[in-house]
Amino acid sequence: MLKKNLNKILMVVILVSALLSWWSIDRAIMVESASNFWWPFLIFSILAVCLVLFFALERQRLMILAVCFGVTALSLIFVFKAGHLLFVLVGVLLLFKGWVIACGDFDSSLKISFRRNSQRSIFYIIVALSLIVTSQYYFTVRNLPEINLSLDSNKLTNGIIDWSLSKVSPDFSKMKSDQISMDDFLAELYEVISAKQSDNKMNDILSSSASVSESELRQIVVDDWKKQLSQTAGFKIAGDEKVNDVFVALINSRMSKFSVVRGQENSPQLLSFVLALILLLTLLSLGPFLRFFWLYLASMVFWILKKTAIVRVKLEDRLAEIIV
């Protein structure tokens, strides 16, 4: 009786957490600055742990099919597209396959080890959820009026740009990119390049400009670089601008070519596909960590259920055929 009630509770929790999971994905896409990592991770963790437990406890095929379909079909509330429906059906098959494998592993084991017996089934759960997340993302982003890929300078300042500057020169390792002017940066870059190319192009320039001092030559090269950067960035670079601002403008000028508006040929579909593929590969690369973490949580819950006698594990005699 307790086990039946537990299965009913798990069904409710699974369906509610599935609805919240797909809602969190939709909110992360549609609401600007709402893509908090921890909320979707928490909800998906609850969903995955409950699915692992449900697959281990439930043996009614129709009940499992109903839950698998409910988990994936709830995503259609947010994206009702024929292509997404196809991924939903694939997700149902993967989840059902995970249950079949879980049944086989648990029923064929002489000694129940929840973590070991759930190792293979959780793989299908992770793949199914990853496909649904990717599909929902793709079909949602594809229909947005604009895909904005502009970068926030504050996020870049403490990240990639600062790290890159430290590699250019040790003098920049203790400084932030919003503290370095373009003149200082290009002058230091000139010194680094001239030191590394003493036998190549820089020597040719020096020999052909014997009447020009090294400082004057450096200024000529820096001015030429600023001119080229100005053409790329779309505004004139005087030299007193901060490196961070210029780099962000340069990156955004390139990214703006991929910012697409609805109705412009096939660019939205292509970009959406690329972004969705990156998302899928990212989720699958997290698979080993998710499998370990979710199995650990599910094993803890199963241990508590055994200790409280809600779930019982008993020994039974089995007759089996052997070859003699």
C-alpha positions as CSV (number, residue, x, y, z in Angstrom):
1,M,0.0,0.0,0.0
2,L,2.8,2.4,0.9
3,K,4.6,1.6,-2.3
4,K,1.5,2.3,-4.4
5,N,1.0,5.7,-2.7
6,L,4.7,6.4,-3.2
7,N,4.3,5.8,-6.9
8,K,1.3,8.1,-7.1
9,I,3.3,10.8,-5.3
10,L,6.2,10.3,-7.6
11,M,3.9,10.6,-10.6
12,V,2.6,14.0,-9.4
13,V,6.1,15.3,-8.5
14,I,7.4,14.2,-11.9
15,L,4.7,15.9,-13.9
16,V,4.8,19.1,-11.8
17,S,8.6,19.3,-12.0
18,A,8.5,18.6,-15.8
19,L,6.1,21.5,-16.3
20,L,8.3,23.8,-14.2
21,S,11.4,22.6,-16.1
22,W,10.0,23.4,-19.5
23,W,8.7,26.7,-18.1
24,S,12.2,27.6,-16.8
25,I,13.7,27.0,-20.2
26,D,11.0,29.1,-21.9
27,R,11.6,31.9,-19.3
28,A,15.3,31.8,-19.8
29,I,14.8,32.3,-23.5
30,M,12.1,34.9,-23.5
31,V,12.8,37.0,-20.5
32,E,16.0,39.1,-20.7
33,S,18.5,38.5,-17.9
34,A,16.4,35.7,-16.5
35,S,18.7,32.8,-17.4
36,N,19.6,31.9,-13.9
37,F,21.5,28.5,-13.9
38,W,20.5,27.3,-10.5
39,W,16.7,27.3,-10.8
40,P,16.6,25.1,-13.9
41,F,19.3,22.9,-12.5
42,L,17.3,22.4,-9.3
43,I,14.0,21.6,-11.1
44,F,15.7,19.2,-13.6
45,S,17.5,17.5,-10.7
46,I,14.1,16.8,-9.0
47,L,12.7,15.6,-12.3
48,A,15.6,13.2,-13.0
49,V,15.8,11.8,-9.5
50,C,12.1,11.1,-9.4
51,L,12.2,9.4,-12.8
52,V,15.0,7.2,-11.7
53,L,13.1,6.2,-8.6
54,F,9.9,5.7,-10.5
55,F,11.6,3.5,-13.1
56,A,12.9,1.3,-10.3
57,L,9.6,0.9,-8.5
58,E,6.9,0.9,-11.2
59,R,6.2,-2.2,-13.3
60,Q,3.0,-1.3,-15.1
61,R,3.8,-0.6,-18.7
62,L,0.8,1.7,-19.4
63,M,1.6,3.8,-16.4
64,I,5.2,4.2,-17.5
65,L,4.1,5.2,-21.0
66,A,1.7,7.8,-19.6
67,V,4.3,9.3,-17.4
68,C,7.0,9.3,-20.2
69,F,4.5,11.0,-22.6
70,G,3.4,13.5,-19.9
71,V,7.0,14.5,-19.1
72,T,7.9,15.3,-22.7
73,A,4.5,16.5,-24.0
74,L,4.3,19.2,-21.4
75,S,7.0,21.0,-23.4
76,L,4.4,21.4,-26.2
77,I,2.6,24.0,-24.0
78,F,5.5,26.4,-24.7
79,V,6.4,25.3,-28.2
80,F,3.7,23.7,-30.3
81,K,5.5,22.8,-33.5
82,A,5.4,19.7,-35.7
83,G,9.2,19.4,-35.5
84,H,9.2,19.7,-31.7
85,L,6.5,17.1,-31.6
86,L,8.9,14.7,-33.3
87,F,11.5,15.3,-30.7
88,V,8.8,14.8,-28.0
89,L,8.0,11.4,-29.4
90,V,11.7,10.5,-29.6
91,G,12.0,11.6,-25.9
92,V,9.1,9.2,-25.0
93,L,10.8,6.3,-26.7
94,L,14.1,7.1,-24.9
95,L,12.5,7.3,-21.5
96,F,10.6,4.1,-22.1
97,K,13.8,2.4,-23.2
98,G,15.4,3.6,-20.0
99,W,12.5,2.0,-18.0
100,V,12.9,-1.3,-19.9
101,I,16.6,-1.4,-19.1
102,A,16.0,-0.5,-15.5
103,C,13.5,-3.3,-15.1
104,G,15.9,-5.8,-16.7
105,D,18.8,-4.7,-14.5
106,F,16.8,-4.7,-11.2
107,D,15.0,-8.0,-12.0
108,S,18.1,-9.9,-13.0
109,S,20.2,-8.8,-10.1
110,L,20.9,-11.3,-7.3
111,K,21.6,-8.4,-4.9
112,I,20.0,-5.0,-5.3
113,S,22.4,-2.1,-5.8
114,F,20.3,0.9,-6.6
115,R,23.1,3.0,-8.0
116,R,24.6,0.2,-10.1
117,N,21.2,-1.0,-11.4
118,S,20.3,2.5,-12.4
119,Q,23.5,3.3,-14.2
120,R,22.3,2.5,-17.7
121,S,18.7,3.8,-17.4
122,I,19.7,7.3,-16.3
123,F,21.8,7.6,-19.5
124,Y,18.5,7.5,-21.5
125,I,16.9,10.0,-19.2
126,I,19.8,12.5,-19.7
127,V,19.7,12.1,-23.5
128,A,15.9,12.4,-23.6
129,L,15.8,15.6,-21.5
130,S,18.8,17.1,-23.4
131,L,17.0,16.6,-26.7
132,I,13.7,18.1,-25.5
133,V,15.6,21.1,-24.0
134,T,17.5,21.6,-27.3
135,S,14.4,21.2,-29.4
136,Q,12.4,23.7,-27.3
137,Y,15.3,26.2,-27.5
138,Y,15.6,25.8,-31.2
139,F,11.9,26.2,-32.1
140,T,11.5,29.1,-29.7
141,V,14.6,31.0,-30.8
142,R,13.8,30.4,-34.5
143,N,10.6,32.3,-34.2
144,L,11.8,35.2,-32.2
145,P,11.6,38.6,-34.1
146,E,15.3,39.2,-33.3
147,I,18.3,37.2,-32.1
148,N,20.5,39.5,-30.2
149,L,24.0,38.3,-29.7
150,S,25.6,41.6,-28.5
151,L,27.9,41.1,-25.5
152,D,27.9,42.8,-22.2
153,S,31.1,44.6,-21.6
154,N,31.0,44.0,-17.8
155,K,31.0,40.3,-18.4
156,L,33.9,40.5,-20.7
157,T,36.0,42.8,-18.6
158,N,36.7,40.3,-15.9
159,G,37.0,37.4,-18.2
160,I,38.3,36.8,-21.7
161,I,39.8,40.3,-22.3
162,D,41.7,40.5,-19.1
163,W,43.1,37.0,-19.6
164,S,44.1,37.8,-23.1
165,L,45.9,41.0,-22.1
166,S,47.9,39.2,-19.5
167,K,49.2,36.9,-22.2
168,V,50.2,39.8,-24.4
169,S,52.4,41.4,-21.7
170,P,53.2,40.7,-18.0
171,D,52.7,44.4,-17.4
172,F,49.0,44.0,-18.1
173,S,48.5,41.1,-15.7
174,K,47.9,43.4,-12.7
175,M,45.7,45.7,-14.6
176,K,42.1,45.5,-15.8
177,S,41.1,46.1,-19.4
178,D,39.0,49.1,-18.4
179,Q,42.2,50.7,-17.0
180,I,44.4,50.4,-20.1
181,S,44.1,52.9,-23.0
182,M,44.4,51.8,-26.6
183,D,47.6,53.8,-27.1
184,D,49.3,51.9,-24.3
185,F,48.0,48.6,-25.4
186,L,49.1,49.0,-29.1
187,A,52.5,50.4,-28.1
188,E,53.1,47.4,-25.9
189,L,51.8,45.1,-28.6
190,Y,54.3,46.7,-31.0
191,E,57.2,46.0,-28.6
192,V,56.1,42.4,-28.2
193,I,55.8,41.8,-31.9
194,S,59.1,43.6,-32.7
195,A,60.9,41.5,-30.1
196,K,59.5,38.2,-31.5
197,Q,60.0,39.1,-35.2
198,S,63.6,40.4,-35.1
199,D,64.5,38.4,-38.1
200,N,61.4,39.0,-40.2
201,K,59.1,41.7,-41.2
202,M,60.0,44.3,-38.5
203,N,63.7,44.2,-39.6
204,D,62.7,44.9,-43.2
205,I,60.6,47.9,-42.1
206,L,63.5,49.2,-40.0
207,S,66.0,48.8,-42.8
208,S,63.8,50.5,-45.4
209,S,63.1,53.4,-42.9
210,A,66.7,54.2,-41.9
211,S,65.9,57.9,-41.6
212,V,63.0,57.2,-39.2
213,S,63.7,56.6,-35.5
214,E,62.3,53.6,-33.7
215,S,59.8,55.7,-31.6
216,E,58.6,57.4,-34.8
217,L,58.2,54.1,-36.5
218,R,56.3,52.7,-33.5
219,Q,53.9,55.7,-33.7
220,I,53.4,55.2,-37.4
221,V,52.5,51.5,-36.9
222,V,50.2,52.3,-34.0
223,D,48.4,54.9,-36.0
224,D,47.9,52.5,-38.8
225,W,46.6,49.9,-36.4
226,K,44.1,52.4,-35.0
227,K,43.0,53.3,-38.5
228,Q,42.3,49.6,-39.3
229,L,40.5,49.0,-36.0
230,S,38.4,52.1,-36.5
231,Q,37.2,50.7,-39.8
232,T,36.2,47.5,-38.2
233,A,34.7,49.0,-35.0
234,G,32.7,51.5,-36.9
235,F,33.9,54.6,-35.1
236,K,37.2,56.5,-34.9
237,I,39.7,55.3,-32.3
238,A,41.6,58.2,-30.9
239,G,43.8,56.2,-28.6
240,D,42.5,57.3,-25.2
241,E,39.6,54.8,-25.3
242,K,39.8,51.9,-22.9
243,V,40.7,48.5,-24.3
244,N,37.6,46.9,-22.9
245,D,35.2,49.3,-24.7
246,V,37.0,49.0,-28.0
247,F,37.2,45.2,-27.9
248,V,33.5,44.9,-27.1
249,A,32.7,47.2,-30.0
250,L,34.8,45.1,-32.3
251,I,33.2,41.8,-31.2
252,N,29.7,43.2,-31.4
253,S,30.4,44.6,-34.9
254,R,31.1,41.0,-35.9
255,M,28.3,39.6,-34.0
256,S,25.8,42.0,-35.5
257,K,26.2,40.2,-38.8
258,F,24.6,37.2,-37.1
259,S,21.9,39.3,-35.5
260,V,19.0,38.4,-37.7
261,V,15.5,39.8,-38.2
262,R,12.6,37.6,-39.1
263,G,12.1,37.3,-42.8
264,Q,15.7,37.6,-43.9
265,E,16.2,34.6,-46.0
266,N,17.3,31.5,-44.1
267,S,19.7,33.2,-41.6
268,P,17.5,32.8,-38.5
269,Q,17.1,29.0,-39.1
270,L,20.8,28.5,-39.7
271,L,21.9,30.5,-36.6
272,S,19.2,28.9,-34.5
273,F,20.4,25.5,-35.6
274,V,24.1,26.3,-34.7
275,L,23.1,27.7,-31.3
276,A,20.9,24.7,-30.6
277,L,23.7,22.3,-31.6
278,I,26.1,24.0,-29.3
279,L,23.5,23.7,-26.5
280,L,23.0,20.0,-27.1
281,L,26.7,19.3,-27.1
282,T,27.1,21.3,-23.9
283,L,24.3,19.3,-22.2
284,L,25.7,16.0,-23.3
285,S,29.2,16.9,-22.2
286,L,27.7,17.5,-18.7
287,G,26.2,14.0,-18.8
288,P,28.9,12.2,-16.7
289,F,28.6,14.8,-13.9
290,L,24.8,14.8,-14.0
291,R,24.7,11.0,-14.0
292,F,26.9,10.8,-10.9
293,F,25.1,13.6,-9.1
294,W,21.6,12.5,-9.9
295,L,22.4,8.8,-9.1
296,Y,23.9,9.8,-5.8
297,L,20.8,11.8,-4.8
298,A,18.4,9.0,-6.0
299,S,20.4,6.4,-4.1
300,M,20.2,8.5,-0.9
301,V,16.4,8.8,-1.3
302,F,16.1,5.1,-2.0
303,W,18.1,4.4,1.2
304,I,15.8,6.6,3.2
305,L,12.8,4.8,1.8
306,K,14.2,1.5,2.8
307,K,15.1,2.6,6.3
308,T,11.6,4.0,6.8
309,A,10.1,0.7,5.4
310,I,8.2,2.5,2.7
311,V,10.1,0.4,0.2
312,R,11.1,-3.2,1.2
313,V,13.8,-5.4,-0.3
314,K,13.2,-9.1,0.3
315,L,14.9,-12.3,-0.7
316,E,13.2,-14.9,-2.9
317,D,14.1,-18.3,-4.3
318,R,14.6,-18.5,-8.0
319,L,14.6,-21.4,-10.3
320,A,16.9,-21.0,-13.2
321,E,18.0,-23.2,-16.1
322,I,21.8,-23.9,-16.4
323,I,23.9,-25.8,-18.9
324,V,25.6,-28.8,-17.5
